[in-house]
Amino acid sequence: MNKNKLLSMIAPYIISKNLITESDQVLKNISNNLQGAKPEDVVFYNLNQKNEKAIVDFQRRLTNSNAGIVIVSDGNEKISNENCVMVDSVNFLTIQKLIADELFPNKKKMKIVGVTGTNGKTTTVNLAMQIATAIGHPAISIGTIGVQDVNGAIIEDIGSTTPSYVELRKLIHQFQDKFEVCFIEVSSHALAQNRLFDISLDGAAWTSFSQDHLDYHRTMEEYFEAKLLIEKNYLKQNLFLLIPAQEHNLFLEVSKKVPSSRVKLAKTLTERSFGLSLEERPLFYHSTYNQSNAEIALQLNAELFGEESIKKIQLKDIKTPPGRFSLIELENESMAIIDYAHTPDALTNIGAAIKNAFPNHRLTVVFGCGGNRDKTKRPIMGKAVSAFADKIIVTSDNPRDESPEDIIIEILAGIKESYEAVVDRKKAINAALENLGKKEIILIAGKGHEEYQEIKGIKHPFSDFNIVKNFKMGL
């Protein structure tokens, strides 16, 4: 497709356009990345007209971009650059679909299953992907830890929990001939921003609901309504929105807003006779929330392929995703557990799981909070950790543009017991490891699988796993 054909396709939606050069230039790709674009790329840019800084940033990026053509929502009279097309924001996704259908057609061969929830999305889609593959239906998962199949990461970083619409269309096109099912994490941001657009879901689940992202959604009610969109806008007719049996209050709240014929509790592991005793279950599934994640993963596959198909599955054969209750054994019957828990509810859940699984161990918790995110949850996270930790070390997470010291002070407002505050995350983890006692567990929470720490717009190499492993090796 060249520029002339593209302009012809989207002609009804164009508000204005600047000089179009090299009209025969072949366009092969779609992207949201203006800075990294090539001459063969169509770049979609959603410009915030009310933010003067956003307009200045766009102009700078546009001046330095090599994009073949840039399609801007609404546009601005100040934009005079060549190969720039302004369209109505109301039709922005419609235009993306038209061009995606041309360059990256969706044959609708691959089943798409969406999983939303405050916590548990990553684990659930990963487990569901493994279960589907094990029963003869090759699958992938898309989400926080990238694109995965049973052999591990195919694409390690996709930039966000749920890709943009154009990136999602490219992924579907790329994998639709090799895999039968795609299990995708669907964040509340993605739902509110309509990132799935015309992609219908062959199954959907809602894993949990608790405070998070109030920097974006403002209220819990708004956050809840955003989550509900997975059923209202995307789930195909005659299908269920699945909710874990242990999330009965969530089930009741959703049932008030969703027709009873559209919401369903997943069967429990006990009902399915999966590891009836704790001794029969891998450690990962000793926690109630990971039991719920497994129950949803099994139920999604049962809905897709029938109850009989999942009866041969054994939990011990399903690998746990990285950074989710990941256990590293240390000396003196002690261990470190690395987990992505970064909400009050997630911390409470993993604390209860550790105490239940290791009642005779002391528990030290090393954690922080991310910058430029929901500030109201910081003292609540401090309070949550206080309820179960024997020792608390508060440190940095991804401070982003905020002062890590200020973030720590806000966390400490919720802690009434004794604590240590160590701003440098590496030093904080090492301090916990160096003072490790017999039968002690160090929970290192918040970053899980991440291999960076974001400070002032720069992602510095950083891994909780590597720090623990280097300590074990004496490095």
RAWO-V56508 format. One record per backbone hydrogen bond with DSSP energy under -1.0 kcal/mol. NH is the residue of the N-H (numbers start at 1). CO is the residue of the C=O. E is the energy in kcal/mol with one decimal. If there is no record, write none. Layout:
nh=NH co=CO e=E
nh=NH co=CO e=E
This chain:
nh=4 co=23 e=-1.7
nh=6 co=2 e=-2.2
nh=7 co=3 e=-2.7
nh=8 co=4 e=-1.9
nh=9 co=5 e=-2.2
nh=10 co=6 e=-2.0
nh=13 co=10 e=-2.2
nh=14 co=11 e=-1.2
nh=15 co=86 e=-3.0
nh=16 co=86 e=-1.4
nh=18 co=84 e=-2.4
nh=25 co=22 e=-2.5
nh=27 co=1 e=-4.0
nh=28 co=40 e=-2.2
nh=29 co=40 e=-1.8
nh=31 co=42 e=-2.2
nh=34 co=32 e=-1.0
nh=41 co=38 e=-2.3
nh=42 co=29 e=-2.7
nh=43 co=69 e=-2.6
nh=44 co=31 e=-2.7
nh=45 co=71 e=-2.6
nh=47 co=45 e=-1.0
nh=49 co=47 e=-1.0
nh=51 co=48 e=-1.3
nh=55 co=51 e=-1.8
nh=56 co=52 e=-2.2
nh=57 co=53 e=-2.9
nh=58 co=54 e=-2.2
nh=59 co=55 e=-2.4
nh=60 co=56 e=-2.2
nh=61 co=57 e=-2.5
nh=62 co=58 e=-3.1
nh=63 co=59 e=-2.3
nh=64 co=60 e=-1.4
nh=65 co=62 e=-1.1
nh=68 co=38 e=-1.2
nh=68 co=41 e=-1.2
nh=69 co=41 e=-1.6
nh=70 co=83 e=-2.6
nh=71 co=43 e=-3.2
nh=72 co=85 e=-3.2
nh=73 co=45 e=-2.1
nh=74 co=87 e=-4.7
nh=75 co=73 e=-2.9
nh=79 co=76 e=-1.9
nh=83 co=19 e=-3.5
nh=85 co=70 e=-3.2
nh=86 co=16 e=-3.2
nh=87 co=72 e=-2.8
nh=88 co=13 e=-1.1
nh=91 co=88 e=-1.3
nh=92 co=89 e=-1.2
nh=95 co=91 e=-2.3
nh=96 co=92 e=-1.7
nh=97 co=93 e=-2.4
nh=98 co=94 e=-2.2
nh=99 co=95 e=-2.1
nh=100 co=96 e=-2.6
nh=101 co=97 e=-2.8
nh=103 co=99 e=-2.5
nh=104 co=100 e=-3.1
nh=111 co=180 e=-3.0
nh=113 co=182 e=-2.9
nh=114 co=203 e=-2.3
nh=115 co=184 e=-2.4
nh=116 co=205 e=-2.8
nh=118 co=208 e=-1.5
nh=124 co=120 e=-2.4
nh=125 co=121 e=-2.6
nh=126 co=122 e=-2.0
nh=127 co=123 e=-2.7
nh=128 co=124 e=-2.7
nh=129 co=125 e=-2.2
nh=130 co=126 e=-1.9
nh=131 co=127 e=-2.6
nh=132 co=128 e=-2.6
nh=133 co=129 e=-2.0
nh=134 co=130 e=-2.3
nh=135 co=131 e=-1.5
nh=136 co=133 e=-1.6
nh=137 co=132 e=-2.6
nh=140 co=181 e=-1.9
nh=141 co=148 e=-2.2
nh=142 co=183 e=-2.4
nh=143 co=146 e=-1.3
nh=146 co=143 e=-2.2
nh=147 co=155 e=-2.7
nh=148 co=141 e=-2.4
nh=149 co=152 e=-2.4
nh=152 co=149 e=-2.1
nh=154 co=147 e=-3.5
nh=155 co=147 e=-1.6
nh=168 co=164 e=-2.6
nh=169 co=165 e=-2.4
nh=170 co=166 e=-1.8
nh=171 co=167 e=-2.0
nh=172 co=168 e=-2.5
nh=173 co=169 e=-2.3
nh=174 co=170 e=-2.3
nh=175 co=171 e=-2.0
nh=176 co=172 e=-1.6
nh=178 co=175 e=-1.2
nh=179 co=175 e=-2.1
nh=180 co=138 e=-2.8
nh=181 co=138 e=-1.5
nh=182 co=111 e=-2.7
nh=183 co=140 e=-2.7
nh=184 co=113 e=-3.2
nh=185 co=142 e=-2.8
nh=186 co=115 e=-3.0
nh=191 co=187 e=-2.0
nh=192 co=188 e=-2.6
nh=193 co=189 e=-2.2
nh=194 co=191 e=-1.1
nh=195 co=190 e=-2.6
nh=199 co=196 e=-2.6
nh=201 co=234 e=-3.0
nh=202 co=112 e=-3.7
nh=205 co=114 e=-1.6
nh=206 co=242 e=-2.7
nh=207 co=116 e=-2.6
nh=216 co=213 e=-1.4
nh=217 co=213 e=-2.6
nh=219 co=217 e=-2.2
nh=223 co=219 e=-2.1
nh=224 co=220 e=-2.7
nh=225 co=221 e=-2.5
nh=226 co=222 e=-2.0
nh=227 co=223 e=-1.9
nh=228 co=224 e=-2.0
nh=230 co=227 e=-1.8
nh=231 co=228 e=-1.5
nh=232 co=228 e=-2.0
nh=233 co=229 e=-2.6
nh=236 co=201 e=-2.2
nh=241 co=262 e=-3.1
nh=242 co=204 e=-2.4
nh=243 co=264 e=-2.2
nh=247 co=244 e=-1.5
nh=251 co=247 e=-2.3
nh=252 co=248 e=-2.3
nh=253 co=249 e=-2.3
nh=254 co=250 e=-2.9
nh=255 co=251 e=-2.3
nh=257 co=254 e=-1.4
nh=258 co=254 e=-2.0
nh=262 co=259 e=-2.8
nh=264 co=241 e=-2.3
nh=266 co=243 e=-2.4
nh=272 co=268 e=-1.5
nh=273 co=270 e=-1.4
nh=274 co=269 e=-3.2
nh=285 co=282 e=-1.8
nh=286 co=283 e=-2.4
nh=291 co=287 e=-1.8
nh=292 co=288 e=-2.2
nh=293 co=289 e=-2.2
nh=294 co=290 e=-2.3
nh=295 co=291 e=-2.5
nh=296 co=292 e=-2.3
nh=297 co=293 e=-2.3
nh=298 co=294 e=-2.6
nh=299 co=295 e=-2.4
nh=300 co=296 e=-2.9
nh=301 co=297 e=-1.4
nh=302 co=298 e=-2.2
nh=303 co=299 e=-2.6
nh=304 co=300 e=-1.8
nh=305 co=301 e=-3.1
nh=306 co=302 e=-2.1
nh=310 co=307 e=-1.1
nh=311 co=308 e=-1.2
nh=313 co=310 e=-1.3
nh=317 co=314 e=-1.9
nh=318 co=315 e=-1.6
nh=324 co=321 e=-1.3
nh=326 co=338 e=-2.4
nh=328 co=336 e=-3.0
nh=330 co=334 e=-2.8
nh=334 co=331 e=-1.1
nh=335 co=440 e=-2.0
nh=336 co=328 e=-2.7
nh=337 co=442 e=-2.8
nh=338 co=326 e=-2.8
nh=339 co=444 e=-2.1
nh=340 co=323 e=-1.4
nh=347 co=343 e=-2.4
nh=348 co=344 e=-2.3
nh=349 co=345 e=-2.5
nh=350 co=346 e=-2.4
nh=351 co=347 e=-2.3
nh=352 co=348 e=-2.2
nh=353 co=349 e=-2.2
nh=354 co=350 e=-2.4
nh=355 co=351 e=-2.3
nh=356 co=352 e=-2.2
nh=357 co=353 e=-2.3
nh=358 co=354 e=-2.8
nh=361 co=358 e=-1.7
nh=362 co=439 e=-2.2
nh=364 co=441 e=-3.2
nh=365 co=391 e=-2.5
nh=366 co=443 e=-3.1
nh=367 co=393 e=-1.9
nh=371 co=398 e=-3.1
nh=378 co=375 e=-1.5
nh=381 co=377 e=-2.3
nh=382 co=378 e=-1.9
nh=383 co=379 e=-2.3
nh=384 co=380 e=-2.4
nh=385 co=381 e=-2.3
nh=386 co=382 e=-1.9
nh=387 co=383 e=-1.1
nh=388 co=385 e=-1.4
nh=389 co=385 e=-2.5
nh=390 co=363 e=-2.6
nh=391 co=363 e=-1.6
nh=393 co=365 e=-2.9
nh=394 co=420 e=-3.0
nh=395 co=367 e=-2.7
nh=400 co=454 e=-2.7
nh=402 co=399 e=-2.4
nh=407 co=403 e=-1.9
nh=408 co=404 e=-2.3
nh=409 co=405 e=-2.1
nh=410 co=406 e=-1.8
nh=411 co=407 e=-1.8
nh=412 co=408 e=-2.6
nh=414 co=411 e=-2.0
nh=415 co=412 e=-1.5
nh=420 co=392 e=-2.0
nh=422 co=394 e=-2.4
nh=428 co=424 e=-2.2
nh=429 co=425 e=-2.4
nh=430 co=426 e=-2.5
nh=431 co=427 e=-2.3
nh=432 co=428 e=-1.8
nh=433 co=429 e=-2.2
nh=434 co=430 e=-2.9
nh=435 co=431 e=-1.2
nh=436 co=433 e=-1.3
nh=439 co=332 e=-2.8
nh=441 co=362 e=-3.0
nh=442 co=335 e=-2.3
nh=443 co=364 e=-3.2
nh=444 co=337 e=-2.8
nh=445 co=366 e=-2.5
nh=446 co=339 e=-1.3
nh=450 co=447 e=-2.5
nh=453 co=460 e=-2.2
nh=455 co=458 e=-2.8
nh=456 co=400 e=-3.0
nh=458 co=455 e=-1.7
nh=460 co=453 e=-2.7
nh=462 co=451 e=-1.3
nh=467 co=463 e=-1.8
nh=468 co=464 e=-1.9
nh=469 co=465 e=-2.7
nh=470 co=466 e=-2.9
nh=471 co=467 e=-1.8
nh=472 co=468 e=-2.2
nh=473 co=469 e=-1.7
nh=474 co=471 e=-1.2
nh=475 co=470 e=-3.1
